[in-house]
Amino acid sequence: MWVLNGDFMHPLIKKSINGTSWHSNQTKLLPKYYVQNASMEISLVKNVIKYNSISGKKIIPFKTLKYEGFDINYPEDIIVLKYLLENKLAKLPELTL
């Protein structure tokens, strides 16, 4: 991941492995990482008040697989969603009332 600073890019995370920056290492040497999606967020009101954030200090993972955490943020995401559904690569959960 990179950030722009004027005409140049700089690594977002400035860490290294044995003196070599993360961005110059082989992928297999990098630590395992997780990407946040919008599947579920639960927080105590006191965390929001105390930290001005829903995150608090202790975060328990809620892991999703494949397209379970598919997030719709842009109009193009609807096109991707339709493709996934039409090609049975993903399915919507069944709703029971």
DSSP file (Angstrom, degrees, kcal/mol; ACC not computed):
  #  RESIDUE AA STRUCTURE BP1 BP2  ACC     N-H-->O    O-->H-N    N-H-->O    O-->H-N    TCO  KAPPA ALPHA  PHI   PSI    X-CA   Y-CA   Z-CA
    1    1 A M              0   0    0      0, 0.0    11,-2.3     0, 0.0    12,-0.5   0.000 360.0 360.0 360.0 138.1    0.0    0.0    0.0
    2    2 A W  E     -A   11   0A   0      9,-0.3     2,-0.4    10,-0.1     7,-0.0  -0.902 360.0-150.9-129.8 154.7    1.3    3.4   -1.0
    3    3 A V  E     -A   10   0A   0      7,-2.6     7,-2.3    -2,-0.3     2,-0.4  -0.958  21.6-121.9-124.4 147.2    0.3    7.0   -0.3
    4    4 A L  E     +A    9   0A   0     -2,-0.4     2,-0.3     5,-0.2     5,-0.2  -0.705  24.6 179.3 -88.5 138.1    0.9   10.0   -2.5
    5    5 A N  E >   -A    8   0A   0      3,-3.3     3,-1.6    -2,-0.4     2,-0.4  -0.824  66.7 -57.0-136.4  94.6    2.9   12.9   -1.3
    6    6 A G  T 3  S-     0   0    0     -2,-0.3    -1,-0.0     1,-0.2     0, 0.0  -0.581 120.3 -16.8  69.0-125.3    3.1   15.5   -4.0
    7    7 A D  T 3  S+     0   0    0     -2,-0.4     2,-0.3    -3,-0.1    -1,-0.2   0.441 127.6  72.3 -90.3  -1.0    4.6   13.9   -7.1
    8    8 A F  E <   -A    5   0A   0     -3,-1.6    -3,-3.3     2,-0.0     2,-0.3  -0.795  68.8-134.6-121.2 157.9    6.0   10.9   -5.1
    9    9 A M  E     -A    4   0A   0     -2,-0.3    -5,-0.2    -5,-0.2    -2,-0.0  -0.829  18.3-171.8-108.2 148.4    4.7    7.8   -3.5
   10   10 A H  E     -A    3   0A   0     -7,-2.3    -7,-2.6    -2,-0.3     2,-0.1  -0.979  34.6 -94.9-135.7 148.4    5.7    6.5   -0.1
   11   11 A P  E     -A    2   0A   0      0, 0.0    -9,-0.3     0, 0.0     3,-0.1  -0.392  23.4-145.6 -63.0 136.6    4.9    3.2    1.7
   12   12 A L  S    S+     0   0    0    -11,-2.3     2,-0.6     1,-0.2   -10,-0.1   0.901  92.6  44.4 -66.7 -41.4    1.9    3.5    4.0
   13   13 A I  S    S-     0   0    0    -12,-0.5     2,-1.2     2,-0.1    10,-0.3  -0.923  73.8-160.2-110.0 116.4    3.5    1.0    6.4
   14   14 A K        +     0   0    0     -2,-0.6     2,-0.3    -3,-0.1     7,-0.0  -0.609  44.1 124.6 -98.9  75.0    7.2    1.6    7.1
   15   15 A K        -     0   0    0     -2,-1.2     7,-2.5     2,-0.0     2,-0.3  -0.846  38.3-159.0-125.0 163.9    8.3   -1.7    8.4
   16   16 A S  E     -B   21   0B   0     -2,-0.3     2,-0.5     5,-0.3     5,-0.3  -0.950  16.4-138.8-142.0 162.4   11.0   -4.1    7.4
   17   17 A I  E >  S-B   20   0B   0      3,-2.7     3,-2.0    -2,-0.3    13,-0.0  -0.988  92.2 -18.7-121.4 117.7   12.1   -7.7    7.6
   18   18 A N  T 3  S-     0   0    0     -2,-0.5    -1,-0.1     1,-0.3     3,-0.1   0.870 131.3 -49.4  51.0  40.7   15.8   -8.2    8.2
   19   19 A G  T 3  S+     0   0    0      1,-0.2     2,-0.5     0, 0.0    -1,-0.3   0.395 115.3 114.0  84.7  -3.8   16.5   -4.6    7.0
   20   20 A T  E <  S-B   17   0B   0     -3,-2.0    -3,-2.7     1,-0.0    -1,-0.2  -0.895  71.6-114.4-104.4 127.0   14.4   -4.9    3.8
   21   21 A S  E >   -B   16   0B   0     -2,-0.5     3,-1.9    -5,-0.3     4,-0.4  -0.175  24.2-116.1 -55.8 147.3   11.3   -2.8    3.5
   22   22 A W  G >  S+     0   0    0     -7,-2.5     3,-1.8     1,-0.3    -1,-0.1   0.900 115.2  57.9 -51.2 -44.4    8.0   -4.7    3.4
   23   23 A H  G 3  S+     0   0    0      1,-0.3    -1,-0.3    -8,-0.3    -2,-0.1   0.650 107.6  48.0 -66.9 -12.4    7.3   -3.4   -0.1
   24   24 A S  G <  S+     0   0    0     -3,-1.9    -1,-0.3     2,-0.1    -2,-0.2   0.347  96.5  92.3-106.6   4.9   10.6   -4.9   -1.3
   25   25 A N  S <  S-     0   0    0     -3,-1.8     2,-0.2    -4,-0.4     5,-0.0  -0.538  86.7 -93.9 -93.9 162.0   10.1   -8.4    0.2
   26   26 A Q    >>  -     0   0    0     -2,-0.2     3,-1.6     1,-0.1     4,-0.7  -0.501  35.4-120.3 -69.5 144.7    8.5  -11.5   -1.3
   27   27 A T  G >4 S+     0   0    0      1,-0.3     3,-1.4     2,-0.2    -1,-0.1   0.869 111.1  61.4 -54.9 -40.0    4.8  -11.8   -0.5
   28   28 A K  G 34 S+     0   0    0      1,-0.3    -1,-0.3     4,-0.0     4,-0.1   0.711 101.1  54.5 -64.7 -18.9    5.3  -15.1    1.3
   29   29 A L  G <4 S+     0   0    0     -3,-1.6    -1,-0.3    -7,-0.1    -2,-0.2   0.649  89.7  94.8 -86.7 -16.3    7.6  -13.4    3.8
   30   30 A L  S << S-     0   0    0     -3,-1.4     3,-0.1    -4,-0.7   -13,-0.0  -0.373  86.4 -97.0 -75.2 154.3    5.1  -10.8    4.8
   31   31 A P        -     0   0    0      0, 0.0     2,-0.1     0, 0.0    -1,-0.1  -0.317  44.2 -95.8 -67.9 153.9    2.8  -11.3    7.8
   32   32 A K        -     0   0    0     -4,-0.1     2,-0.3     1,-0.0    -4,-0.0  -0.475  50.8-168.2 -66.5 139.4   -0.7  -12.7    7.3
   33   33 A Y        -     0   0    0     -2,-0.1     2,-0.4    -3,-0.1    -1,-0.0  -0.887  16.3-144.7-132.1 162.3   -3.2   -9.8    7.2
   34   34 A Y        -     0   0    0     -2,-0.3     2,-0.5    29,-0.0    29,-0.0  -0.964  11.7-141.5-127.5 143.8   -6.9   -9.3    7.2
   35   35 A V        -     0   0    0     -2,-0.4     2,-0.2     0, 0.0    -2,-0.0  -0.900  21.4-123.9-108.6 131.9   -9.0   -6.8    5.4
   36   36 A Q        +     0   0    0     -2,-0.5     2,-0.2     2,-0.1    33,-0.0  -0.476  32.2 176.3 -73.2 139.5  -12.0   -5.1    7.0
   37   37 A N        -     0   0    0     -2,-0.2     3,-0.3     3,-0.1    33,-0.1  -0.728  41.6-104.7-128.6-174.3  -15.3   -5.3    5.4
   38   38 A A  S    S+     0   0    0     31,-0.5     3,-0.2    -2,-0.2    32,-0.1   0.027  78.4 116.1-103.8  28.2  -18.8   -4.1    6.4
   39   39 A S  S    S-     0   0    0      1,-0.2     2,-0.3    23,-0.1    -1,-0.2   0.943  86.2 -11.4 -62.4 -49.8  -20.2   -7.5    7.4
   40   40 A M        +     0   0    0     -3,-0.3     2,-0.4    22,-0.1    -1,-0.2  -0.972  53.7 179.9-156.6 136.0  -20.7   -6.8   11.1
   41   41 A E        +     0   0    0     -2,-0.3     2,-0.4    -3,-0.2    14,-0.0  -0.944   9.9 175.2-139.1 117.6  -19.7   -4.1   13.6
   42   42 A I        +     0   0    0     -2,-0.4     2,-0.3    12,-0.1    -2,-0.0  -0.980   9.8 162.9-123.1 133.3  -20.8   -4.4   17.2
   43   43 A S        -     0   0    0     -2,-0.4     2,-0.3    13,-0.0    12,-0.1  -0.985  37.9-111.7-147.3 155.8  -19.6   -1.9   19.8
   44   44 A L    >>  -     0   0    0     -2,-0.3     4,-1.4    10,-0.2     3,-1.0  -0.677  28.2-126.3 -84.0 143.4  -20.5   -0.7   23.3
   45   45 A V  H 3> S+     0   0    0     -2,-0.3     4,-2.2     1,-0.3     5,-0.2   0.870 110.7  61.6 -57.1 -36.8  -21.8    2.9   23.5
   46   46 A K  H 3> S+     0   0    0      1,-0.2     4,-2.8     2,-0.2    -1,-0.3   0.823 100.1  54.5 -63.0 -29.5  -19.1    3.6   26.1
   47   47 A N  H <> S+     0   0    0     -3,-1.0     4,-2.9     2,-0.2     6,-0.7   0.918 107.5  49.3 -66.4 -42.6  -16.4    2.8   23.5
   48   48 A V  H  X S+     0   0    0     -4,-1.4     4,-1.3     1,-0.2    -2,-0.2   0.916 116.4  42.7 -62.6 -42.7  -17.9    5.3   21.1
   49   49 A I  H  < S+     0   0    0     -4,-2.2    -2,-0.2     2,-0.2    -1,-0.2   0.935 120.2  41.2 -69.0 -46.6  -18.0    7.9   23.8
   50   50 A K  H  < S+     0   0    0     -4,-2.8    -2,-0.2    -5,-0.2    -3,-0.2   0.907 131.4  22.3 -70.6 -43.5  -14.5    7.1   25.3
   51   51 A Y  H  < S-     0   0    0     -4,-2.9    -3,-0.2     2,-0.3    -1,-0.2   0.459  93.2-127.6-106.2  -3.2  -12.6    6.6   22.0
   52   52 A N  S  < S+     0   0    0     -4,-1.3     2,-0.3    -5,-0.4    -4,-0.2   0.877  84.3  85.1  54.9  38.4  -14.7    8.5   19.5
   53   53 A S  S    S-     0   0    0     -6,-0.7    -2,-0.3    -5,-0.1    -1,-0.2  -0.974  83.1-126.4-159.6 155.2  -14.7    5.3   17.5
   54   54 A I  S    S+     0   0    0     -2,-0.3   -10,-0.2     1,-0.2    -6,-0.1   0.550  98.2  75.3 -82.9  -6.1  -16.6    2.1   17.3
   55   55 A S        -     0   0    0      1,-0.1     3,-0.2    -8,-0.1    -1,-0.2   0.858  68.0-178.2 -79.8 -36.4  -13.4    0.1   17.6
   56   56 A G        -     0   0    0     -9,-0.2    -1,-0.1    -3,-0.2     3,-0.1  -0.298  51.1 -70.4  64.6-158.9  -12.4    0.4   21.2
   57   57 A K  S    S+     0   0    0      1,-0.2     2,-0.5     0, 0.0    -1,-0.2   0.643 117.6  56.2-108.2 -20.8   -9.1   -1.2   22.3
   58   58 A K        -     0   0    0     -3,-0.2     2,-0.5     2,-0.0    -1,-0.2  -0.960  66.5-172.1-118.2 118.3  -10.0   -5.0   22.1
   59   59 A I        -     0   0    0     -2,-0.5    -3,-0.1    -3,-0.1    -4,-0.0  -0.939   8.8-157.6-116.6 122.8  -11.2   -6.2   18.7
   60   60 A I        -     0   0    0     -2,-0.5     2,-0.1     1,-0.0    -2,-0.0  -0.842  25.8-119.9 -97.3 130.3  -12.6   -9.7   18.2
   61   61 A P        -     0   0    0      0, 0.0     2,-0.5     0, 0.0    -1,-0.0  -0.393  18.8-165.4 -72.6 146.1  -12.5  -10.9   14.6
   62   62 A F        -     0   0    0    -22,-0.1     2,-0.3    -2,-0.1   -22,-0.1  -0.906  23.3-154.4-123.8  98.1  -15.5  -11.9   12.7
   63   63 A K        -     0   0    0     -2,-0.5     2,-0.3   -29,-0.0   -29,-0.0  -0.550  10.5-167.4 -84.0 136.9  -14.1  -13.8    9.7
   64   64 A T        -     0   0    0     -2,-0.3     2,-0.4     2,-0.1    -2,-0.0  -0.857  12.4-134.5-117.7 156.5  -15.9  -14.1    6.4
   65   65 A L    >   -     0   0    0     -2,-0.3     3,-2.7     0, 0.0     4,-0.2  -0.881  57.4 -39.2-114.4 143.9  -15.2  -16.4    3.5
   66   66 A K  T 3  S-     0   0    0     -2,-0.4     3,-0.5     1,-0.3    -2,-0.1  -0.180 128.3  -7.4  48.7-116.1  -15.1  -15.5   -0.2
   67   67 A Y  T >  S+     0   0    0     22,-0.3     3,-1.8     1,-0.2    -1,-0.3   0.262 102.1 105.1 -97.6  12.4  -17.9  -13.1   -1.0
   68   68 A E  T <  S+     0   0    0     -3,-2.7    -1,-0.2     1,-0.3    -2,-0.1   0.848  87.7  43.3 -58.7 -32.9  -19.7  -13.2    2.4
   69   69 A G  T 3  S+     0   0    0     -3,-0.5   -31,-0.5    -4,-0.2    -1,-0.3   0.134  79.5 151.7-100.0  20.9  -18.2   -9.8    3.2
   70   70 A F    <   -     0   0    0     -3,-1.8     2,-0.4   -33,-0.1    -3,-0.1  -0.311  31.6-154.2 -57.4 129.3  -18.9   -8.2   -0.2
   71   71 A D        -     0   0    0    -34,-0.0     2,-0.7    -2,-0.0    -1,-0.1  -0.898   9.9-148.3-115.0 132.9  -19.4   -4.5    0.3
   72   72 A I        +     0   0    0     -2,-0.4    -2,-0.0     1,-0.2     4,-0.0  -0.887  42.0 136.0-104.4 110.8  -21.4   -2.1   -1.9
   73   73 A N        +     0   0    0     -2,-0.7    -1,-0.2     1,-0.2     3,-0.0   0.582  63.5  38.6-122.9 -24.9  -19.9    1.3   -1.9
   74   74 A Y  S >> S-     0   0    0      1,-0.1     3,-1.6     0, 0.0     4,-0.6  -0.897  83.2-109.6-131.2 156.2  -19.9    2.4   -5.5
   75   75 A P  H >> S+     0   0    0      0, 0.0     3,-1.1     0, 0.0     4,-0.9   0.843 117.1  61.6 -53.8 -34.6  -22.3    2.0   -8.5
   76   76 A E  H 3> S+     0   0    0      1,-0.3     4,-1.9     2,-0.2     3,-0.2   0.790  91.2  67.9 -64.0 -26.4  -19.9   -0.4  -10.1
   77   77 A D  H <> S+     0   0    0     -3,-1.6     4,-2.6     1,-0.2    -1,-0.3   0.824  93.8  57.4 -64.0 -30.1  -20.2   -2.7   -7.1
   78   78 A I  H <X S+     0   0    0     -3,-1.1     4,-2.6    -4,-0.6    -1,-0.2   0.893 105.0  51.1 -65.6 -39.4  -23.8   -3.4   -8.2
   79   79 A I  H  X S+     0   0    0     -4,-0.9     4,-2.1     2,-0.2    -2,-0.2   0.920 111.6  46.9 -62.9 -44.2  -22.6   -4.6  -11.6
   80   80 A V  H  X S+     0   0    0     -4,-1.9     4,-2.7     2,-0.2    -2,-0.2   0.917 111.3  51.9 -63.6 -43.4  -20.1   -6.9   -9.8
   81   81 A L  H  X S+     0   0    0     -4,-2.6     4,-2.5     1,-0.2     5,-0.2   0.926 108.9  49.7 -59.6 -46.1  -22.8   -8.2   -7.5
   82   82 A K  H  X S+     0   0    0     -4,-2.6     4,-2.9     1,-0.2     5,-0.2   0.910 111.2  50.0 -59.3 -42.5  -25.1   -9.0  -10.4
   83   83 A Y  H  X S+     0   0    0     -4,-2.1     4,-2.0     2,-0.2     6,-0.3   0.936 111.0  48.7 -61.1 -47.6  -22.3  -10.9  -12.1
   84   84 A L  H  <>S+     0   0    0     -4,-2.7     5,-2.7     1,-0.2     6,-1.3   0.904 115.7  43.8 -60.5 -42.7  -21.6  -12.9   -9.0
   85   85 A L  H ><5S+     0   0    0     -4,-2.5     3,-1.4     3,-0.2    -2,-0.2   0.930 113.1  49.9 -69.7 -46.0  -25.2  -13.8   -8.5
   86   86 A E  H 3<5S+     0   0    0     -4,-2.9    -1,-0.2     1,-0.3    -2,-0.2   0.826 115.1  44.3 -63.3 -32.1  -26.0  -14.6  -12.2
   87   87 A N  T 3<5S-     0   0    0     -4,-2.0    -1,-0.3    -5,-0.2    -2,-0.2   0.236 111.6-120.0 -97.9  12.8  -22.9  -16.9  -12.3
   88   88 A K  T < 5S+     0   0    0     -3,-1.4    -3,-0.2     2,-0.2    -4,-0.1   0.796  76.7 127.7  53.9  33.8  -23.7  -18.5   -9.0
   89   89 A L  S   <S+     0   0    0     -5,-2.7     2,-0.3    -6,-0.3   -22,-0.3   0.631  80.5  12.8 -87.5 -17.2  -20.4  -17.4   -7.6
   90   90 A A  S    S-     0   0    0     -6,-1.3     2,-0.3    -9,-0.1    -1,-0.2  -0.964  70.2-156.5-149.4 160.2  -22.2  -15.9   -4.6
   91   91 A K        -     0   0    0     -2,-0.3     3,-0.1    -3,-0.1    -6,-0.0  -0.992  22.2-114.4-142.0 152.1  -25.7  -16.1   -3.2
   92   92 A L        -     0   0    0     -2,-0.3     2,-0.1     1,-0.1     3,-0.0  -0.558  42.7-102.6 -80.1 147.7  -27.9  -13.9   -1.1
   93   93 A P        -     0   0    0      0, 0.0     2,-0.3     0, 0.0    -1,-0.1  -0.380  37.2-107.2 -68.6 149.5  -28.8  -15.3    2.3
   94   94 A E        -     0   0    0     -3,-0.1     2,-0.5    -2,-0.1    -3,-0.0  -0.613  32.8-142.5 -76.3 134.4  -32.3  -16.7    2.8
   95   95 A L        -     0   0    0     -2,-0.3     2,-0.5    -3,-0.0    -1,-0.0  -0.831  13.4-166.2-100.7 135.0  -34.5  -14.4    4.8
   96   96 A T              0   0    0     -2,-0.5    -2,-0.0     1,-0.1     0, 0.0  -0.975 360.0 360.0-120.4 134.5  -37.0  -15.8    7.2
   97   97 A L              0   0    0     -2,-0.5    -1,-0.1     0, 0.0    -2,-0.0   0.387 360.0 360.0-110.9 360.0  -39.8  -13.7    8.7
